[in-house]
Amino acid sequence: LKDIENRHIDTIKELISTNKQSHVIEHIKLELKNFDDLLHGIFLLQELSTRTLDLIMSFGERFSAYIIANALKDSGINAEYLDARDVIKTDKNFGSAKVNYELTNPAIKQHVGLAAKVFVATGFISSTVDHETTTLGRGGSDYSAAIFAGALDAKVLEIWTDVDGMMTADPRKVKKAYPIRHISYAEAMELSHFGAKVLEPRTVLPALSKKIPILIKNTFNPSAEGTLITEKAENKSLQIRGISSIDHVSLITVQGSGMIGEAGISSRLFQAIGRQKINVILITQCSSEHSITFAILPQDSEKAKKCVESEFELEIKLNLIDSVIVEDDLAVIAVVGENMKNIPGISSKLFTALGRNGINVVAIAQGASELNISVVISNLDKVKAV
C-alpha cells in the first residue's frame, strides 16, 4: 500500500505545478485511507467477495483519472474528472455487470451533454442503483468508451491500444499478419469473439446501434492508419477479412438413440447449461439428430458434464442417451469475412489447407449468415493451422 501511495504522489509531483499539488495529494491520501480500511476489513473477515473485489479494483482507475484530469487543468485545458460510477448504472452481477442503458444514457447526457470541456472518465467501473461499485469485465475500459459514445451520439469512437489495429491473424502466431484497414461491425465482432483481443465484442454494440464509426489506433505508433470499423467495409474483393482462434477449449458431446426425433432435447440441454452460467462458444449437431456437440472453456467442462448428466439422468439410466463425452486440449479456428457469402469454394480451400498439412478436424460449425466458418482442432496444431 505504501508503494502504491509513493507511486501516485511521485506522479502528482511530476505532472502538476507545486502550488496546485496539495489538494490533489490530499484527495489521493484520503482515498488511500479508505482503501486501507477496506483491506483491513478483508483481513479481519478472512473473506473476499466479488462485490468487495470490484470495489478494490476501482481504486487505481479513480486515482489515475483524477490525477490526469488535474494535470490537464494545470496545463490550461478545461478538464473535469468524471467517476463513471455516477453515470453508468448496472445490475448486481459483480465482476461482469450488465449495463442498464435506460438509466445510463440519460445520466451521461445530463452530466456531459454539450459541455465545452474535456472529461476524463474512469474506465471499466460502474455502479448499481444502490451505488455499489461494479466492474464491466474483460475489455471494460473500451466498453465504457463505447457506452459514452453511444449515449452522446459521438461522430467517432477512438480506441487507442498497443497494436496497429485489428490484424488478419494473431501476429504472435503468423509473422506475415498485417493490419486490416477497414472492416464491418459484424466481421469485427466475429473476429473479437474468436480471440482477437484488440477489441471486446461488447464494445461494438453501443456504436453499432447508432452507426458510430470505431477507429482503432496504436498509442506507440500514432502515424499508423489503424483499423476503421463501420457498417459496411470497402474492398469487396477480399473474401476473407481475417483468421482468428480461441486457444484451449473443451468439447462436450451428448449422443444416443433416444435423441432422434425427440422434441425439446436441445432446449433442456442448453437451459441446464445456462442455469450454470456457462458460456457456449460453438454448437454443432448432425442431421440424424443422434448427437449434439458444443464447445466451452476448459474451466467449465467438469461443471458442464455434471449438470448435463443431472438433467438427463433418467435417459442415461434407460440407455436412451450415452454417457456425456468430454474432449479437452482443443482449439477453435475461425475464418471470417462478409464476402464469403454466396462464393463457392471457400470451405474447400479451408479444409484442403488443413488436410494437406495433416491437421485433423474434430468438429465444424457454420452459421446461415456465412460470415464465419469455425473448425475445432487439437490445441497442438493451432499455430500451424492458423
DRENLUMKOL-452298 format. One record per residue (C-alpha): x, y negated, z negated; residue number from 1; residue in one letter. Coordinates in nm, 4 decimals, decimal comma. Example, Ala and Ser with C-alpha at 12.3 -4.5 7.8 and 13.67 -1.06 7.14 Angstrom:
        xx        yy        zz    k  r
    1,2300    0,4500   -0,7800    1  A
    1,3670    0,1060   -0,7140    2  S
This chain:
        xx        yy        zz    k  r
    0,0000    0,0000    0,0000    1  L
    0,2904   -0,2323   -0,0785    2  K
    0,4431   -0,1599    0,2651    3  D
    0,1108   -0,2492    0,4293    4  I
    0,0957   -0,5754    0,2324    5  E
    0,4546   -0,6684    0,3237    6  N
    0,3998   -0,5921    0,6924    7  R
    0,0912   -0,8143    0,7153    8  H
    0,2340   -1,1024    0,5133    9  I
    0,5567   -1,0947    0,7202   10  D
    0,3409   -1,1100    1,0346   11  T
    0,1432   -1,4086    0,8987   12  I
    0,4693   -1,5918    0,8207   13  K
    0,5987   -1,5217    1,1706   14  E
    0,2836   -1,6262    1,3586   15  L
    0,1341   -1,9112    1,1557   16  I
    0,2762   -2,2523    1,0549   17  S
    0,3978   -2,2769    0,6948   18  T
    0,1347   -2,5385    0,5972   19  N
   -0,1503   -2,3150    0,7217   20  K
   -0,0359   -1,9785    0,5853   21  Q
   -0,1673   -1,9937    0,2288   22  S
   -0,5414   -1,9400    0,2905   23  H
   -0,4686   -1,6519    0,5356   24  V
   -0,2344   -1,4814    0,2854   25  I
   -0,4916   -1,5368    0,0085   26  E
   -0,7644   -1,3720    0,2196   27  H
   -0,5461   -1,0695    0,3036   28  I
   -0,4368   -1,0260   -0,0620   29  K
   -0,7997   -1,0336   -0,1771   30  L
   -0,8921   -0,7635    0,0759   31  E
   -0,5870   -0,5592   -0,0259   32  L
   -0,7107   -0,5740   -0,3873   33  K
   -1,0469   -0,4326   -0,2683   34  N
   -0,8542   -0,1673   -0,0735   35  F
   -0,6518   -0,0768   -0,3836   36  D
   -0,9711   -0,0419   -0,5912   37  D
   -1,1235    0,1837   -0,3244   38  L
   -0,8161    0,4113   -0,3127   39  L
   -0,8096    0,4284   -0,6940   40  H
   -1,1745    0,5362   -0,6920   41  G
   -1,0943    0,8165   -0,4447   42  I
   -0,8039    0,9248   -0,6662   43  F
   -1,0306    0,9396   -0,9730   44  L
   -1,3091    1,1290   -0,7947   45  L
   -1,0680    1,3551   -0,6038   46  Q
   -1,3128    1,3338   -0,3136   47  E
   -1,3107    1,1638    0,0280   48  L
   -1,6393    1,1494    0,2202   49  S
   -1,6692    1,0463    0,5878   50  T
   -1,8587    0,7378    0,4654   51  R
   -1,5639    0,6316    0,2492   52  T
   -1,3135    0,7205    0,5220   53  L
   -1,4928    0,4851    0,7636   54  D
   -1,4563    0,2027    0,5113   55  L
   -1,0843    0,2814    0,4652   56  I
   -1,0283    0,2814    0,8418   57  M
   -1,1888   -0,0629    0,8763   58  S
   -0,9256   -0,2489    0,6729   59  F
   -0,6391   -0,2527    0,9250   60  G
   -0,8688   -0,3706    1,2033   61  E
   -1,0086   -0,6505    0,9878   62  R
   -0,6594   -0,7592    0,8786   63  F
   -0,5181   -0,7775    1,2324   64  S
   -0,8195   -0,9529    1,3921   65  A
   -0,8289   -1,2098    1,1097   66  Y
   -0,4564   -1,2834    1,1435   67  I
   -0,4739   -1,3131    1,5247   68  I
   -0,7772   -1,5464    1,5063   69  A
   -0,5891   -1,7749    1,2666   70  N
   -0,2710   -1,7592    1,4779   71  A
   -0,4743   -1,8728    1,7815   72  L
   -0,6289   -2,1564    1,5791   73  K
   -0,2801   -2,2615    1,4674   74  D
   -0,1665   -2,2788    1,8314   75  S
   -0,4539   -2,5157    1,9199   76  G
   -0,7096   -2,2674    2,0557   77  I
   -1,0687   -2,2972    1,9320   78  N
   -1,0893   -1,9424    1,7925   79  A
   -1,3114   -1,7654    1,5416   80  E
   -1,2738   -1,4341    1,3596   81  Y
   -1,5741   -1,2045    1,4051   82  L
   -1,6267   -0,8992    1,1853   83  D
   -1,8214   -0,6722    1,4230   84  A
   -1,9953   -0,5139    1,1238   85  R
   -2,2081   -0,8312    1,1123   86  D
   -2,3473   -0,7729    1,4628   87  V
   -2,3010   -0,4083    1,5763   88  I
   -2,5639   -0,2001    1,3965   89  K
   -2,5667    0,1807    1,3958   90  T
   -2,7204    0,4898    1,2398   91  D
   -2,5600    0,6658    0,9402   92  K
   -2,3603    0,9210    1,1406   93  N
   -2,0296    0,8211    0,9754   94  F
   -1,7202    0,8931    1,1852   95  G
   -1,9046    0,8674    1,5176   96  S
   -2,2054    0,6404    1,4700   97  A
   -2,4670    0,5739    1,7386   98  K
   -2,5395    0,2111    1,8225   99  V
   -2,8859    0,0634    1,7696  100  N
   -2,8981   -0,1710    2,0704  101  Y
   -3,2369   -0,3184    1,9722  102  E
   -3,0706   -0,4714    1,6652  103  L
   -2,7194   -0,5159    1,8070  104  T
   -2,7835   -0,7066    2,1317  105  N
   -2,9910   -0,9888    1,9750  106  P
   -2,7401   -1,0180    1,6871  107  A
   -2,4471   -1,0592    1,9290  108  I
   -2,6383   -1,3114    2,1433  109  K
   -2,7305   -1,5135    1,8362  110  Q
   -2,3778   -1,5085    1,6884  111  H
   -2,1707   -1,5554    2,0035  112  V
   -2,4228   -1,6947    2,2548  113  G
   -2,2734   -1,9680    2,4731  114  L
   -2,0287   -2,0906    2,2072  115  A
   -1,7279   -2,2564    2,3704  116  A
   -1,4696   -2,0729    2,1650  117  K
   -1,2601   -1,7562    2,1669  118  V
   -1,3998   -1,4854    1,9396  119  F
   -1,1508   -1,2335    1,8023  120  V
   -1,3769   -0,9407    1,7138  121  A
   -1,2844   -0,6220    1,5341  122  T
   -1,2956   -0,3063    1,7465  123  G
   -1,4439    0,0374    1,6661  124  F
   -1,6075   -0,0695    1,3362  125  I
   -1,9780   -0,1373    1,2816  126  S
   -2,2366   -0,1062    1,0050  127  S
   -2,5748    0,0385    0,9161  128  T
   -2,8776   -0,1812    0,8424  129  V
   -2,7816   -0,1340    0,4736  130  D
   -2,4383   -0,2896    0,5512  131  H
   -2,2477    0,0375    0,5041  132  E
   -1,9327    0,0449    0,7197  133  T
   -1,9379    0,2909    1,0112  134  T
   -1,6955    0,3686    1,2953  135  T
   -1,7760    0,4404    1,6604  136  L
   -1,5498    0,7435    1,7137  137  G
   -1,2730    0,8024    1,9691  138  R
   -1,2187    0,5124    2,2104  139  G
   -1,4312    0,2974    1,9822  140  G
   -1,2494   -0,0319    2,0469  141  S
   -1,3109   -0,0176    2,4238  142  D
   -1,6680    0,0822    2,3453  143  Y
   -1,7008   -0,2229    2,1170  144  S
   -1,5838   -0,4440    2,4034  145  A
   -1,8421   -0,2863    2,6343  146  A
   -2,1184   -0,3440    2,3759  147  I
   -2,0275   -0,7145    2,3610  148  F
   -2,0053   -0,7364    2,7414  149  A
   -2,3477   -0,5773    2,7856  150  G
   -2,5147   -0,7949    2,5216  151  A
   -2,3670   -1,1150    2,6684  152  L
   -2,4154   -1,0270    3,0414  153  D
   -2,0426   -1,0740    3,0969  154  A
   -1,9068   -1,1239    3,4505  155  K
   -1,6399   -0,8602    3,3917  156  V
   -1,5225   -0,6271    3,1135  157  L
   -1,1428   -0,6080    3,0995  158  E
   -0,9788   -0,3199    2,9144  159  I
   -0,6069   -0,3592    2,8511  160  W
   -0,4255   -0,0322    2,7903  161  T
   -0,0751    0,1166    2,8319  162  D
   -0,1022    0,2584    3,1874  163  V
   -0,1601    0,1046    3,5326  164  D
   -0,5256    0,2141    3,5401  165  G
   -0,7113    0,5404    3,5904  166  M
   -0,4831    0,7893    3,7671  167  M
   -0,5570    1,0545    4,0313  168  T
   -0,4337    1,3096    3,7737  169  A
   -0,2563    1,3150    3,4374  170  D
    0,0930    1,1730    3,5164  171  P
    0,2412    1,3964    3,2439  172  R
    0,1299    1,6983    3,4465  173  K
    0,1602    1,5636    3,8021  174  V
    0,4565    1,3370    3,8793  175  K
    0,3031    1,2278    4,2119  176  K
   -0,0170    1,0986    4,0432  177  A
   -0,0934    0,7348    4,1284  178  Y
   -0,3435    0,4700    4,0071  179  P
   -0,6935    0,4685    4,1584  180  I
   -0,7623    0,1135    4,2830  181  R
   -1,1436    0,1339    4,2996  182  H
   -1,3815    0,3897    4,1531  183  I
   -1,7558    0,4146    4,0823  184  S
   -1,9122    0,4252    3,7350  185  Y
   -2,0250    0,7865    3,7941  186  A
   -1,6776    0,9003    3,9034  187  E
   -1,5129    0,7189    3,6107  188  A
   -1,7481    0,8858    3,3621  189  M
   -1,6831    1,2302    3,5122  190  E
   -1,3047    1,1846    3,5030  191  L
   -1,3101    1,0411    3,1496  192  S
   -1,5334    1,3241    3,0255  193  H
   -1,2804    1,5750    3,1561  194  F
   -0,9797    1,4390    2,9747  195  G
   -0,8783    1,1099    3,1411  196  A
   -0,8025    0,9360    2,8108  197  K
   -0,7711    0,5872    2,9640  198  V
   -1,1470    0,5463    2,9369  199  L
   -1,4015    0,6845    2,6917  200  E
   -1,7247    0,7835    2,8744  201  P
   -1,9495    0,5789    2,6412  202  R
   -1,7587    0,2620    2,7384  203  T
   -1,9080    0,2785    3,0870  204  V
   -2,2731    0,2927    2,9749  205  L
   -2,3345   -0,0672    2,8493  206  P
   -2,1544   -0,2041    3,1582  207  A
   -2,3380    0,0329    3,3934  208  L
   -2,6823   -0,0724    3,2637  209  S
   -2,6023   -0,4374    3,3509  210  K
   -2,3827   -0,3553    3,6571  211  K
   -2,0857   -0,5331    3,4950  212  I
   -1,7541   -0,4504    3,6701  213  P
   -1,4879   -0,2904    3,4463  214  I
   -1,1234   -0,3761    3,5131  215  L
   -0,8556   -0,1577    3,3519  216  I
   -0,5162   -0,3286    3,3259  217  K
   -0,1750   -0,2471    3,1777  218  N
   -0,0624   -0,4682    2,8864  219  T
    0,3023   -0,3753    2,9596  220  F
    0,2737   -0,4321    3,3361  221  N
    0,0238   -0,7180    3,3888  222  P
    0,1156   -0,7569    3,7579  223  S
   -0,0188   -0,4081    3,8426  224  A
   -0,3566   -0,4193    4,0204  225  E
   -0,5215   -0,1814    3,7744  226  G
   -0,8479    0,0038    3,8384  227  T
   -1,1776   -0,1665    3,9199  228  L
   -1,4930    0,0269    3,8268  229  I
   -1,8191   -0,0763    3,9964  230  T
   -2,1488    0,0798    4,1023  231  E
   -2,0130    0,1918    4,4399  232  K
   -1,6466    0,2428    4,5232  233  A
   -1,4965    0,1298    4,8509  234  E
   -1,2759    0,3557    5,0658  235  N
   -1,5308    0,6127    5,1793  236  K
   -1,2524    0,8149    5,3427  237  S
   -1,1402    0,9543    5,0045  238  L
   -1,3357    1,2760    4,9492  239  Q
   -1,1724    1,3361    4,6098  240  I
   -1,1150    1,0481    4,3689  241  R
   -0,9231    1,2360    4,1016  242  G
   -0,8453    1,5662    3,9300  243  I
   -0,8854    1,5891    3,5550  244  S
   -0,8608    1,8573    3,2901  245  S
   -0,9537    1,9494    2,9352  246  I
   -0,6842    2,1492    2,7615  247  D
   -0,7800    2,4141    2,5071  248  H
   -1,1423    2,5209    2,5398  249  V
   -1,3255    2,8372    2,4375  250  S
   -1,5908    3,0198    2,6411  251  L
   -1,8953    3,1742    2,4739  252  I
   -2,0906    3,4337    2,6748  253  T
   -2,4354    3,5624    2,5855  254  V
   -2,5489    3,8537    2,8014  255  Q
   -2,7834    4,1503    2,8054  256  G
   -3,0623    4,3176    2,9994  257  S
   -3,3220    4,1648    2,7651  258  G
   -3,2441    3,8182    2,9041  259  M
   -3,3576    3,8942    3,2607  260  I
   -3,6830    3,7131    3,3384  261  G
   -3,7318    3,6229    2,9713  262  E
   -3,8520    3,2619    2,9396  263  A
   -3,7095    3,0439    2,6605  264  G
   -3,3712    3,2186    2,6119  265  I
   -3,1729    2,9109    2,7259  266  S
   -3,3903    2,6833    2,5132  267  S
   -3,3334    2,8918    2,1991  268  R
   -2,9609    2,9229    2,2696  269  L
   -2,8908    2,5526    2,3121  270  F
   -3,1253    2,4445    2,0342  271  Q
   -2,9272    2,6707    1,7987  272  A
   -2,6003    2,5161    1,9239  273  I
   -2,7479    2,1644    1,8988  274  G
   -2,8549    2,2154    1,5375  275  R
   -2,4892    2,2791    1,4522  276  Q
   -2,3923    1,9532    1,6330  277  K
   -2,1604    2,1464    1,8678  278  I
   -2,0792    1,9647    2,1929  279  N
   -2,1125    2,1775    2,5084  280  V
   -1,8572    2,0868    2,7777  281  I
   -1,9778    2,3082    3,0625  282  L
   -2,2579    2,5605    3,1319  283  I
   -2,2849    2,8320    3,3956  284  T
   -2,5440    3,1055    3,4494  285  Q
   -2,5518    3,3887    3,7008  286  C
   -2,8574    3,4135    3,9285  287  S
   -2,9559    3,7528    3,7844  288  S
   -3,0172    3,5701    3,4515  289  E
   -2,8175    3,8527    3,2898  290  H
   -2,5703    3,6142    3,1231  291  S
   -2,5185    3,2515    3,0154  292  I
   -2,1672    3,1170    2,9591  293  T
   -2,0750    2,7798    2,8097  294  F
   -1,7510    2,6054    2,7156  295  A
   -1,6872    2,4327    2,3807  296  I
   -1,3875    2,3081    2,1824  297  L
   -1,1916    2,5885    2,0056  298  P
   -1,2572    2,4498    1,6569  299  Q
   -1,6301    2,5109    1,7132  300  D
   -1,6034    2,8673    1,8508  301  S
   -1,6455    3,0592    1,5237  302  E
   -1,9383    2,8410    1,4153  303  K
   -2,0995    2,8780    1,7615  304  A
   -2,0615    3,2588    1,7576  305  K
   -2,2237    3,2856    1,4154  306  K
   -2,5169    3,0578    1,4973  307  C
   -2,5886    3,2370    1,8304  308  V
   -2,5731    3,5773    1,6594  309  E
   -2,8080    3,4497    1,3901  310  S
   -3,0547    3,3131    1,6489  311  E
   -3,0635    3,6407    1,8460  312  F
   -3,0206    3,8777    1,5517  313  E
   -3,3332    4,0818    1,6370  314  L
   -3,2487    4,1083    2,0089  315  E
   -2,8928    4,2226    1,9261  316  I
   -3,0285    4,4912    1,6874  317  K
   -3,2643    4,6156    1,9628  318  L
   -2,9728    4,6176    2,2162  319  N
   -3,1581    4,3667    2,4359  320  L
   -2,8619    4,1289    2,4001  321  I
   -2,4992    4,2417    2,3686  322  D
   -2,2537    4,1130    2,1086  323  S
   -2,1546    3,7486    2,1698  324  V
   -1,8226    3,7273    2,3592  325  I
   -1,5690    3,4542    2,2724  326  V
   -1,2703    3,3838    2,5022  327  E
   -1,0004    3,1465    2,3759  328  D
   -0,6898    2,9750    2,5207  329  D
   -0,8669    2,8444    2,8303  330  L
   -0,8721    2,5078    3,0115  331  A
   -1,1185    2,3280    3,2398  332  V
   -1,0044    2,1686    3,5675  333  I
   -1,2469    1,9222    3,7314  334  A
   -1,2266    1,7896    4,0874  335  V
   -1,4235    1,4620    4,1032  336  V
   -1,5459    1,2446    4,3911  337  G
   -1,8762    1,0970    4,5097  338  E
   -1,7795    1,1508    4,8735  339  N
   -1,7640    1,5300    4,8270  340  M
   -2,1401    1,5359    4,8733  341  K
   -2,2531    1,6996    5,1965  342  N
   -1,8924    1,7548    5,3098  343  I
   -1,8364    2,1282    5,3699  344  P
   -1,5114    2,2985    5,2779  345  G
   -1,4172    2,1159    4,9536  346  I
   -1,4856    2,4232    4,7374  347  S
   -1,2976    2,6368    4,9872  348  S
   -0,9873    2,4159    4,9644  349  K
   -1,0050    2,4211    4,5841  350  L
   -1,0306    2,7998    4,5499  351  F
   -0,7796    2,8641    4,8292  352  T
   -0,5235    2,6446    4,6492  353  A
   -0,5828    2,8253    4,3192  354  L
   -0,5821    3,1729    4,4787  355  G
   -0,2668    3,1053    4,6794  356  R
   -0,0896    3,0208    4,3526  357  N
   -0,2154    3,3297    4,1687  358  G
   -0,4428    3,1383    3,9318  359  I
   -0,7422    3,3399    3,8140  360  N
   -1,0762    3,1555    3,7804  361  V
   -1,2779    3,2654    3,4747  362  V
   -1,5906    3,0530    3,5348  363  A
   -1,7213    2,7948    3,7846  364  I
   -1,9736    2,5103    3,7451  365  A
   -2,1014    2,2514    3,9918  366  Q
   -2,3869    2,0066    3,9423  367  G
   -2,6512    1,9447    4,2095  368  A
   -2,5124    1,5898    4,2465  369  S
   -2,1955    1,7468    4,3958  370  E
   -1,9912    1,4856    4,2103  371  L
   -1,7785    1,7406    4,0289  372  N
   -1,6580    2,0976    4,0761  373  I
   -1,5294    2,2470    3,7498  374  S
   -1,3369    2,5688    3,7024  375  V
   -1,2272    2,7423    3,3826  376  V
   -0,8802    2,8983    3,3919  377  I
   -0,6158    3,0233    3,1490  378  S
   -0,4565    2,7420    2,9477  379  N
   -0,1157    2,8757    3,0554  380  L
   -0,1990    2,7876    3,4187  381  D
   -0,3394    2,4369    3,3610  382  K
   -0,0343    2,2292    3,4647  383  V
    0,0298    2,4399    3,7736  384  K
   -0,3410    2,4281    3,8630  385  A
   -0,3731    2,0504    3,8388  386  V
